[in-house]
C-alpha cells in the first residue's frame, strides 16, 4: 500500500464513489461526505491536506484534513485541523488502511506545527489517543453527543490552558 499526499483530478469520480461506499451501510450512514470533500478542496479560503491510499492500483482509502480553530470570546485560542472524512473502501477495511492514514495525518499535523486534530466520530479513534473534547474544556461546533466530538493534542504542551468552541471551515455549514 502507498499513501500519496495529493489527488489527481482524474481520480475524483473514483474517490466520490469510494467515499459513498465506505459510509453506506455504517451506523452513521452516508451524510454527504463526498460533497464536503469537493467543497473543501475547491475552497480558496481553507487549507486542506489530501491523503490517498492506493493498493495494487486501486484507491482504497482517503483522509482529508482542513483548518480548524478553538475560539473563546471571538478570540482564537489554538490552530489545528479537523479530519473529515476518513474513508476506507469496504473491501480494504480491517487491513490497516485506516491506521496507516491516521499515522500519516498525525505526522503531517505535527510537522506543520498544528496544536490539535479534531474528529467527529466513534470509538475507532480512541485507539489512536483521541478523547472527548469536553475533557479539555472544548465544545463541539454543533450539537453532538459528547463522545463523538474528539480531539488529540499534536504538541507536547497539549491543550493546556486552551478552552472554547471548535470552529470549522464554512464549507461544513455549521
Steps between C-alpha positions, in 0.01 A plus 500: 500500500614852418370827645524805275452855624320621192204401290503501121186669370438195279455297821229723648204292367655179638557678831137614518380144438740352757392751767132422439567124516707541817221680689195325358389222731686634805323608820565861401397450137588719206443868582650689208866438587596495132335837441683641804832378356422670168407829669808500725739413217357780282514763775744787459472588870553163666831314512465128441724196498407196289614147589420233243569130564562281196541124487573315175378801300172521691395799711436337840502787748481874539541758774454876482626750754377858497548808716336523841525740792411498864342836580395662826328839516559538124876462554703211354651283773666232287542411134451143390338270251181300463498154344196465276470250359707191557367247251617147421356293218290214643723241332807648675353550848669320790827477305687794658408767244328723756788460745754592232300809405465603867876470548567710191257779592649533848853513359403783264309692771800487733744592221299812418467604866126457549375482860234231456293278275125499557276213393127442499489123528452187702708266712741413217709812568558427870768244409705791363470706818203719409286603795172683549571868432301587812781346710712794384227761553429515128150499352390362164395749231149352495277279711649154510531230763800573719688181411488579126683832523858385546835672501867416535781747575782500245751687716674399819337781698170366379193714542603639838314823579300469177123498520213615283303380200627329188452694179515319168520640147180656359467207258384285792184710515507533880 
